[in-house]
Amino acid sequence: MKSQMKGRDFLTVWDFSKEEIETILDLAFRLKSDIAAGIPHEFLKNKTLFMLFYNRSLRTRNSFEVGMTQLGGHANYLDPEKVYTPAMEGEEQAFATERISDVARVLARYGEGIAIRLFGDPTGWRYKRGNQILKEFAYWADVPVINMEDDVYHPCQGMADLMTMVEKLGDLQKKKIVMSWAYSPSIKKPVSVPHSVMTVSSFFGAHIVFARPDGFELDPEILDKVKENTRRYGGTFEETNNMREAFAGADVVYPKCWPSLKFMPPATDEFDAKAQTELFTKNRDWICDMEKLRIASPDVFYMHCLPCDRGFEVTDEVADGPNSVIFDQAENRLHVQKAIMVLTMK
């Protein structure tokens, strides 16, 4: 299997064309069918993926580990507590850190890929800091670097979400996809998921509705790219601060919590928990319940990257109901990540 993606990093979907995104999807569906039929596909036999997790993980770690096993390779988990902390040039600390340029080049000599998750507390909640570190790894490593979520993008989740929407809806042209903020008392969450969901949707002519209370606006640079891409591929983009109006006639609703960029670095000196909490509390009614779901189309799909904060972001009736496809999403992480690894690492 030849691929023009071989050796390329997977840091953001923006680095790939629509045709390449479709190639990833096509292979993901093929690999999913193979697993269902019991057909082995050891495309990465004897290859190694190094995984650095600076944040906790259930779905991402296990889907990558299982995926590498099914592809005939090995996923090597590197506990950040047990290795020197990779540092940018000029930020090294004796006996505690190791320059990223050294870490990346050593791992590239041992294996065929490096996957990293980094956002939040390990970066002081400085927006784009995690993304900057992943780019530094990618610059120095001559094997693919895969973004398992940073503070700007979660491209593997975005691709799994896209796969799920295509699986359920077929052609996304003119389908109404609502990316909505939802309340949670947990104020420390990255903004990467809504960025990635709207990014992948913008390639397929969808009607994207971005719903959020005042104060929860996202990165304007990314939203401008989403709007431009949506127009390019025949879709539309709408922004609103009314959750109920956003849900009206929706084919997909994706209510998810994220913090306000106004109250985190570099907009502020440090993550302002007090201001975040006050803003969150004012919008506690932003919950996905059956009353709001009924405003959407009868066959609407409820989506979430998980873990969903039950009783806050969503009610059990919705999360466990017939419109929910959250576990299909979780499963599709496995298949789409395998496709990404095969196309970049083989």
N, C-alpha and C positions, 0 to 999 in steps of 0.2 A: 504494500500500500504506500504510494508516493504522496507526498503532501508538500505544498509550498509553504506550509506553516512550520515545517521541521526546523528546530533550533530556535524558534521565536519565543519570546516571553509572552506570558498571558497575564498582563497587569490590569488591563481595561479593555472592554469590548470596542472602545473607540479605535483601537489599533488594528481592527480587522474590518474587511469589507462585508457588505451584506452577503455576497456569495460565499465568503469564508465562514460566516456565521451559519449559513444554511448547510455548509459542508459538515460543521460540527454537529448540527442537529441531525442530519441524515445518518451520520455514523453513530450518534447516541441512540437513535431509534433502532439501528441494526444491532448494536451491542445489547440493547434491552431485549430484543427478540431472541438473540442467541442464548441469553441467560434463561429465558422462559422455555426454550426448546432444549436446554442442556447441551448446547454446542460450545465447546471451549474456544477461547480466542486469546492465546498467549502472545500477543503482539509485542509485549515488553519483557520477554523472557530474560531473566538474569540481569535486568536493569534495576537501578536503585533510585528512589526519590527520597531526598532528605526533607524532613518536615520540621520547621521551627514554629512552635506555637507560643506566643507571648500572652495569649488570652485563652480562656477555657473553651472547650469545644466538645460537642456530642456528635452532631451530624457531619461536620467537616472532617474531623480527624478519622472517624470510622469509615466514612464513604471513601476517603482517599486510601486508607489502609486496605479495605476490602477490595477496592478497585485495582490497586497494584497487585494484590494476590491473584485476582481473577485474570489479570493481564500477564501473569507469570513472573512478575517482578517482586520487589521488596520495598516497602515504605519504612524508612528508618526515622523513628521519632526522636528528636533532640530536645530534651528537657532544658529550657533556658536556665533553670537553677543549677544544672550540672555542667554547663559549658560557659566559657567566657562570653560576656555580653558584647555583641558586635557594636562597634562605635564608629562614628564618622571621624574623618581625619581632624585632629585637633581637639577631640573630645575624649581621648583615651584616658583611662585611669589605671595606674600600675596595679598589676595582680588581679584586676577585676574585669578588664575589657580587652578586646582584640579588634583591630581595625577591620571594618567590613571588607575592604579590598583583599585582606588576607583570608578571612573566613570564606568568602565567596570563591576564591581561586582554589583553596584547599578542597572544599566540598565538590567543586567541579572536576577535580582530578579523581575523585572517588566514585562519583555517581553520574547519572544522566539528567537529573532535574533537582531543583530546589523549590520548595513551597513554603510560604511564610504567611502567618497571621499576626498583625500588629496594629493595635489602635488603643485609645483610651488611656488608662492609668500608666502603662509603661512609657507613654509618650507625653505624659502630663496633660493629656487632652488638648494638645496643641494641634489644631486642624491642619492637615496635610503633612504632619511630621512623619507618621507611619508610611504614607505614600512616598515621601522623600527617601526614607530608608530602603524601601523595596526597590526603588529606582536605582539606588546606589548598588544594591546587590546585583541587579540586572546589568549594570554597567560593567562590573568586574567579572561576573560569572560567564563562562562561555558555554554554559548549558542553559536550558530554559528555566526562568524563574516564574513561578505561578503564584498569583495573588490569592490567598485563602481568606482574605478580607483585610483591608486597611481602613483608614479613617476617611477615605474618599469613595472607594469602590469595593463592591463585593461581586466581581464578575462571574464567579462560578455559580453563586446563588441566582444572579440575573439570568444566566443561561439555563439553569434548571427551571426557573419561573417561565421563561420563554418556551421551553420544551413542553411544560405542563399546559400552558395556554394553547399551543398549537395542537397538542394531543386532545384537548377538550373542545376547542372551538374551530379547529382547522385554520382556514385563512383568517388572519387578524384584521384584514382590511375593513375599516369603519367600525370595528368592534370597540365598545366603550370600556376602557380600562381605567379604573379609578385607583390612584395611589393616594391614600389618605393618612394623615396623622391620626393617632389614637392615644388616649390617655393611659399612662402607667405611673405609679408612684416611683418607679425606677428611672431616675433622671439621667443616668449615665449609659447611653446607648449611642452607637455611631450613626452617622447619616448615610452610610454607604449603601444600604439596601434600597431606599427610595431613589437614589441617584441611579443605581444599576437597573432597577425595574423599568424606570422611564427611558433609560438609554436603550435597552434591548427592544422595547415596544416601539420606539421611534423609527426603527428600520422596516416596519411591516405595515405601515399605513393605518395604524390604530388611531382611535379618537382618545387621546390621553387627557384625563382630568386629574389635576393635582389639587387636592383639598387639604387645607391646613388652617389652623387658627392664626390670627395675626401674631407675629413673633417667631413663627416656625418656618419661615421662608428658607429655601435651600440655596446652595451655591449658585449665584446668578450666571457665572460662566458656564456651568454645566447645563442649567436650564436653557440658556441661549442656544447651546449646541443641540439640545433635545428639540427645541422649537424649529430650528433650521432643518434638522434631519427629518422631523415629522413632515414638514412642508415638502421636502425633497421626495419623500416616498408616499405622498398622497394622503397623509393623515392630518389630524388637527390637534391642537393643544389648548387647554383651557385651565385657568387657575381660579380657585374660589376659596372663600373662608366659611362655606356652608356645607357641612357634611351631608345633610339630608338632600339638599339640591344636587350634590355631586352624585349621590347614589341612584338618583332617578334614572331608570332604564339601563343601568349598568350591566355589562356582561361579566365583568370581573371586578371585585372589590378587594383591596389589599390594605386594610387598616393596620398601621404600624407606628410605634412610638419612636421619636428621635428628639434630641435636645435642640435648643435654640443656639444657632451659631453666633448670635449676638452676645451670648454670655460665656464664651469660651475663647481661649487664645487662638489666633492672634488678636481678635477683636477686644479681648480683655487680657489683663496680666495673668490671670489664672481662671480655672473653671469656677464660675460663680454659682455654687450650689443653692444659695439662698434665692437668688433671682430666678434660677431655673425652677425651683420648687414653687415659687409664687406664680410663675407663668403657667406651669403645669396645672396647679390646683384650680386656676380660673377656668380651665377647659376640661373638667372632669366628665362632662356630658359627651365627650367625643369617644363613645364606645360603640362597637359594632354589635348590635342586638337584633332580635327578630323584627322589631318594629322598623328599624332602618333597612334591614335586608329586604323586607317586603316592598320597599319603594323601588328596588331594582327590578330587573327582568325576572320572570318566574324561574328561569334556569340559571340565574347568576351563580358564579363560582366565587366562594370565599377562599382567599389565599393568604398565607403568612409564612415567613421564612422559618419560624419557630426558634426559640421557645416563645409562644404567645403568652402574654400575661393575662391569664383567665380571670374573669371578674372585673377586669380593668379595660384592657384593649378590646376584649371580646367576651361574650357570654358562652357558657358551655353549650347552650342550645344551638348556637351558630357553629362553634368549633367542631362539635361532634355531629352536626346535622348533615342532611343529604346534600347540601350545597357546598360543603367543605371539601377541598382537595388538598389539604395541608400535608397529608401523609403521602400522596402521590408526588407532591413537590419534593418532600424529603427523599423519597426513593429516587427521583430523577436526578438528584445531586450525584448519586453514584454513576449513573449512565453517562451524563453529560461530562463529568470530570474524567471519566475513562476516555471519552472521545477526545477531550482536550489533551490528555497525556499522550495518547497514541499519535495524534497529529503533530505534536510538538517534540516529543521525545523519541519517536521510533527511528 
